[in-house]
Amino acid sequence: MRFINNRAHFTIAEIQREFKISRATAIRDINEIQAMGFPLTTELGRGGGYNVLQNQYLPSVRFTPEELKAIFISFIASKNSQLPYLHNRRSITEKLIGIASQAQQDELIELNRILLFENTNPSNPNLLELDDAAPQELNQLISLAVRDKHLRLTYELSPGWPLLMDVYLLHIFNSNAQWLAEVYDLDTNGFRYLPVVMLRDSAISERELKWSEQEILSRKRLFARESNLIVKLDATGIQRFKRMHPPGIILSFTGMFQSSGIFNVQLDVTDADSLAYYADWLLFLGKGVAFERIPDELRVILEDRLGTPPAF
C-alpha cells in the first residue's frame, strides 16, 4: 500500500518487478487493496495502468497497547540525553499520550510516575538536571550528513581561533553526555573525534573528495588493527566503562547479555600526561581488565602502581 501511495501512477509490470510476483498475484493484491477502499482508478489501453487519486492518504497508523508503551518508555528514558531536533519535550509527550485511549493514557501517566532512569531526580522526576537541548550545531550537522558526508567544518578549539577542516564524516555519537563527530581529516589523513559543541558553520565541502568511502573505511580498519592498546573487559569492567571513559573510545560487546567487551586505542607514547591518565582510568576499570596489546611505556606505569605486571 505504501508503494502505491507514493506514486501518482503505476502499472502491473512495475508491481511485478518491485515485489517479484506473478501478474495474477499482482492483480489479486490490487483488487484486495481497492476493496479496502483505497482510491485507485483504472486506465485501459497501451501505457495504461492505475492512477492514485490526489489528496488521498493511507489510514492513520494504529499502535497496540504494548507498542505505545514501548514508544512512550523509550522517550521518557531519554531525559537529559540532549537529543537532536528536540525543542519541546512536553509537547511531544502530550502528543504521544493524545493518541492513546483514556485507559491507555492513565497507564502511560502512571508509567511516567513509577519509572526512573539514569540522571532522573527522584524528588522531582520532571526536573531536567542537564540542559535537555542538544548543541545548536548538531541539527545542522545531521541535516548536512544525510545529504553528503564530505564536509567543511569550522572547529573552534579556543574562542577566536577557528580552524577550517575538510573532513569525511563517519559517525555522530553521544559519549559521557557529550556529542562527538567521528571524522577522517582529509588534510592530515587521520581519524579524529570532534566535540560538536566546538563546531561552527558546517557546510558541504566544495573540494573534490580524494578517497572513496570504502577506501576511508579500509583505512579505519587498518588503523584499528594497528592500535597499540587493545583491552578486554568483563561484566564489572563494562559497568565501570559506562560510568566513565575517555571521549571517542567505543566498546564492542563480545559476549551475550553484555558480559564481555573489547576496545582499542592508539596512544601517543610520547605524551606523559596522557599515559598517566590512561593508567589511572585502567586501574579504575578494576581487576576484570585483560590486555591483548599494550605499549611498553604504559605497561611500566601500571607495573609501578600495581607492583605486578598487568594481566594478559
C-alpha positions as CSV (number, residue, x, y, z in Angstrom):
1,M,0.0,0.0,0.0
2,R,2.8,2.4,0.8
3,F,4.5,1.6,-2.6
4,I,1.2,2.6,-4.3
5,N,0.6,5.6,-2.1
6,N,3.9,7.2,-3.0
7,R,3.0,7.2,-6.7
8,A,0.5,9.0,-8.8
9,H,0.6,6.3,-11.5
10,F,1.8,2.7,-11.7
11,T,1.4,-0.4,-13.8
12,I,1.0,-4.1,-13.2
13,A,4.5,-4.7,-14.6
14,E,6.0,-2.3,-12.0
15,I,4.3,-4.1,-9.2
16,Q,5.6,-7.5,-10.5
17,R,9.2,-6.1,-10.7
18,E,9.1,-4.5,-7.3
19,F,7.7,-7.4,-5.4
20,K,8.9,-10.3,-7.7
21,I,5.4,-11.7,-8.0
22,S,3.3,-13.1,-10.9
23,R,0.8,-11.0,-12.9
24,A,-2.1,-12.9,-11.4
25,T,-0.9,-12.3,-7.9
26,A,-0.3,-8.6,-8.6
27,I,-3.9,-8.2,-10.0
28,R,-5.4,-10.1,-7.0
29,D,-3.5,-7.9,-4.5
30,I,-4.5,-4.7,-6.2
31,N,-8.2,-5.9,-6.2
32,E,-7.9,-6.5,-2.5
33,I,-6.5,-3.1,-1.9
34,Q,-9.3,-1.5,-3.9
35,A,-11.8,-3.5,-1.9
36,M,-10.4,-1.9,1.3
37,G,-11.4,1.5,-0.1
38,F,-8.0,2.6,-1.4
39,P,-8.6,5.4,-4.1
40,L,-7.5,3.8,-7.4
41,T,-8.8,4.4,-10.9
42,T,-8.1,2.1,-13.9
43,E,-6.6,3.4,-17.2
44,L,-7.0,1.0,-20.1
45,G,-5.0,0.6,-23.3
46,R,-1.3,0.7,-24.1
47,G,0.6,2.6,-21.5
48,G,-2.4,2.2,-19.1
49,G,-2.3,1.2,-15.5
50,Y,-3.7,2.6,-12.3
51,N,-3.9,6.1,-11.0
52,V,-4.0,7.2,-7.4
53,L,-6.5,9.9,-6.7
54,Q,-4.8,13.1,-5.4
55,N,-5.0,14.2,-1.8
56,Q,-5.8,10.7,-0.6
57,Y,-3.7,9.1,2.1
58,L,-3.3,5.8,3.9
59,P,-5.3,5.3,7.1
60,S,-3.7,6.6,10.3
61,V,-1.3,4.3,12.0
62,R,-2.6,2.4,15.0
63,F,-0.4,1.1,17.8
64,T,-1.1,-1.8,20.0
65,P,-1.1,-1.0,23.8
66,E,2.3,-2.7,24.1
67,E,3.8,-0.8,21.2
68,L,2.6,2.5,22.6
69,K,4.1,1.8,26.0
70,A,7.4,0.8,24.3
71,I,7.5,4.2,22.4
72,F,6.5,6.2,25.5
73,I,9.0,4.5,27.8
74,S,11.8,4.9,25.2
75,F,11.0,8.6,25.0
76,I,10.9,9.3,28.8
77,A,14.1,7.2,29.2
78,S,15.8,9.8,27.0
79,K,15.5,12.6,29.5
80,N,18.8,14.6,29.9
81,S,20.1,12.9,26.7
82,Q,20.4,16.1,24.7
83,L,18.6,14.6,21.6
84,P,18.8,16.4,18.3
85,Y,15.7,18.1,16.9
86,L,14.2,18.1,20.4
87,H,12.9,21.6,21.1
88,N,9.8,20.9,23.2
89,R,9.8,17.7,25.2
90,R,6.4,18.4,26.8
91,S,4.5,18.9,23.6
92,I,5.9,15.6,22.2
93,T,4.9,13.8,25.4
94,E,1.4,15.3,25.2
95,K,1.0,14.1,21.6
96,L,2.1,10.6,22.4
97,I,-0.4,10.5,25.2
98,G,-3.0,12.1,23.0
99,I,-3.1,9.2,20.5
100,A,-4.0,6.7,23.3
101,S,-7.4,5.8,24.6
102,Q,-8.4,7.1,28.1
103,A,-7.4,3.8,29.8
104,Q,-4.0,3.8,27.9
105,Q,-3.5,7.4,28.9
106,D,-3.9,6.6,32.6
107,E,-1.4,3.7,32.2
108,L,1.2,5.9,30.5
109,I,0.8,8.6,33.1
110,E,1.3,6.0,35.8
111,L,4.4,4.6,34.0
112,N,5.8,8.1,34.0
113,R,5.4,8.3,37.8
114,I,6.9,4.9,38.7
115,L,9.8,4.5,36.2
116,L,13.0,6.3,37.0
117,F,16.0,6.3,34.7
118,E,19.6,7.4,34.9
119,N,20.0,11.2,35.6
120,T,16.5,11.4,36.9
121,N,15.9,13.5,40.1
122,P,13.9,11.1,42.4
123,S,12.5,14.1,44.3
124,N,11.3,15.8,41.1
125,P,11.3,13.4,38.1
126,N,10.1,16.1,35.8
127,L,13.2,18.3,36.5
128,L,15.8,18.1,33.8
129,E,19.1,18.0,35.6
130,L,21.1,18.9,32.4
131,D,20.3,21.2,29.5
132,D,18.0,18.9,27.6
133,A,18.6,20.6,24.3
134,A,21.4,19.3,22.1
135,P,24.2,21.7,20.9
136,Q,22.8,24.0,18.3
137,E,25.3,22.8,15.7
138,L,24.1,19.2,16.0
139,N,20.9,19.6,14.0
140,Q,22.7,21.3,11.1
141,L,25.5,18.7,11.1
142,I,22.9,15.8,10.9
143,S,20.9,17.6,8.2
144,L,24.1,18.0,6.1
145,A,25.4,14.5,6.7
146,V,22.3,12.8,5.4
147,R,22.9,14.6,2.1
148,D,26.7,14.4,1.9
149,K,29.3,13.2,4.3
150,H,32.1,15.2,2.7
151,L,32.0,18.4,4.8
152,R,33.9,21.6,5.5
153,L,33.9,22.2,9.3
154,T,35.0,25.2,11.3
155,Y,36.5,23.8,14.5
156,E,36.9,26.4,17.3
157,L,39.0,24.7,19.9
158,S,39.6,28.1,21.7
159,P,37.3,31.1,21.3
160,G,38.5,33.3,18.5
161,W,40.8,30.6,17.0
162,P,38.8,28.9,14.3
163,L,40.3,26.1,12.2
164,L,38.9,25.1,8.8
165,M,38.8,21.3,8.3
166,D,38.0,19.3,5.2
167,V,36.6,16.0,6.5
168,Y,34.6,12.9,5.7
169,L,32.1,12.3,8.5
170,L,31.8,8.7,9.7
171,H,29.6,8.8,12.8
172,I,27.9,11.2,15.2
173,F,27.5,9.7,18.7
174,N,27.0,10.6,22.3
175,S,29.6,9.7,24.8
176,N,29.7,10.8,28.5
177,A,26.9,13.2,27.9
178,Q,28.8,14.8,25.0
179,W,28.1,14.7,21.3
180,L,31.1,13.9,19.2
181,A,31.7,13.7,15.4
182,E,34.0,10.9,14.3
183,V,35.7,12.2,11.1
184,Y,38.5,11.4,8.7
185,D,40.6,14.5,8.4
186,L,41.4,14.7,4.7
187,D,44.2,17.2,5.3
188,T,46.2,15.2,7.8
189,N,44.9,11.7,6.7
190,G,44.0,10.9,10.3
191,F,40.9,10.0,12.3
192,R,39.6,12.4,14.9
193,Y,36.8,12.9,17.4
194,L,35.5,16.4,17.4
195,P,33.1,17.8,20.1
196,V,30.1,19.0,18.3
197,V,29.7,22.0,20.6
198,M,33.0,23.3,19.2
199,L,31.9,23.3,15.6
200,R,30.8,26.4,13.7
201,D,29.2,27.0,10.3
202,S,29.3,23.4,9.0
203,A,28.8,23.1,5.2
204,I,29.1,20.6,2.4
205,S,32.6,20.7,1.0
206,E,33.2,22.0,-2.5
207,R,36.6,20.3,-2.8
208,E,36.9,17.1,-4.7
209,L,36.9,14.0,-2.4
210,K,40.3,12.3,-2.7
211,W,39.2,9.0,-1.3
212,S,36.1,6.9,-1.7
213,E,34.0,5.9,1.3
214,Q,35.3,2.3,1.0
215,E,38.9,3.4,0.9
216,I,38.4,5.5,4.1
217,L,36.7,2.6,5.9
218,S,39.6,0.4,4.9
219,R,42.0,2.9,6.4
220,K,39.9,2.8,9.6
221,R,40.0,-1.0,9.8
222,L,43.8,-0.8,9.3
223,F,44.1,1.9,11.9
224,A,42.2,-0.3,14.4
225,R,44.4,-3.3,13.8
226,E,47.5,-1.2,14.4
227,S,46.2,0.3,17.7
228,N,48.8,-0.1,20.4
229,L,46.3,-0.6,23.3
230,I,43.7,-3.3,23.0
231,V,41.8,-4.1,26.2
232,K,39.2,-6.8,27.0
233,L,36.7,-6.3,29.8
234,D,34.5,-8.5,31.9
235,A,31.0,-7.5,33.1
236,T,32.3,-5.4,36.0
237,G,34.7,-3.6,33.8
238,I,31.9,-2.9,31.3
239,Q,29.8,-1.3,34.0
240,R,32.7,0.9,35.1
241,F,33.4,1.7,31.5
242,K,29.9,3.0,31.1
243,R,30.3,5.2,34.1
244,M,33.4,6.9,32.8
245,H,35.6,6.6,29.7
246,P,37.7,9.0,27.6
247,P,35.8,10.6,24.7
248,G,35.9,8.7,21.4
249,I,36.5,5.2,22.8
250,I,33.9,2.8,21.5
251,L,33.3,-0.5,23.4
252,S,32.3,-3.6,21.3
253,F,30.4,-6.3,23.1
254,T,31.8,-9.8,22.5
255,G,29.6,-11.8,24.9
256,M,25.9,-12.4,25.4
257,F,24.0,-10.0,27.7
258,Q,26.9,-7.6,27.6
259,S,29.1,-10.0,29.7
260,S,32.3,-9.1,27.9
261,G,33.7,-6.5,25.6
262,I,36.8,-5.1,23.9
263,F,38.1,-1.7,22.8
264,N,41.2,-0.4,21.1
265,V,43.1,2.9,21.3
266,Q,46.1,4.4,19.5
267,L,48.1,6.2,22.3
268,D,50.8,8.7,21.8
269,V,53.5,7.2,23.9
270,T,55.5,10.5,24.0
271,D,52.6,12.2,25.9
272,A,53.4,11.5,29.6
273,D,50.2,13.2,30.8
274,S,48.0,11.1,28.5
275,L,49.8,7.9,29.6
276,A,49.3,8.8,33.3
277,Y,45.6,9.5,32.7
278,Y,45.0,6.2,30.9
279,A,46.9,4.3,33.7
280,D,44.5,5.9,36.3
281,W,41.5,5.0,34.2
282,L,42.5,1.4,33.5
283,L,43.0,0.9,37.2
284,F,39.5,2.3,37.8
285,L,38.1,-0.3,35.5
286,G,39.1,-3.0,38.1
287,K,40.6,-6.5,38.0
288,G,38.4,-7.6,35.1
289,V,40.8,-5.9,32.6
290,A,42.9,-8.1,30.3
291,F,45.3,-6.6,27.8
292,E,45.6,-8.1,24.3
293,R,48.1,-5.4,23.4
294,I,49.7,-2.6,25.5
295,P,52.6,-0.2,24.8
296,D,55.7,-0.8,26.9
297,E,55.6,2.8,28.2
298,L,52.1,2.3,29.7
299,R,53.0,-1.2,31.0
300,V,55.8,0.3,33.0
301,I,53.5,2.8,34.7
302,L,50.9,0.1,35.6
303,E,53.6,-2.2,36.9
304,D,54.9,0.5,39.1
305,R,51.5,1.2,40.6
306,L,50.3,-2.4,40.8
307,G,53.6,-3.9,41.9
308,T,52.8,-6.8,39.4
309,P,52.7,-7.0,35.6
310,P,49.2,-6.3,34.0
311,A,47.1,-9.3,33.0
312,F,47.1,-10.7,29.5
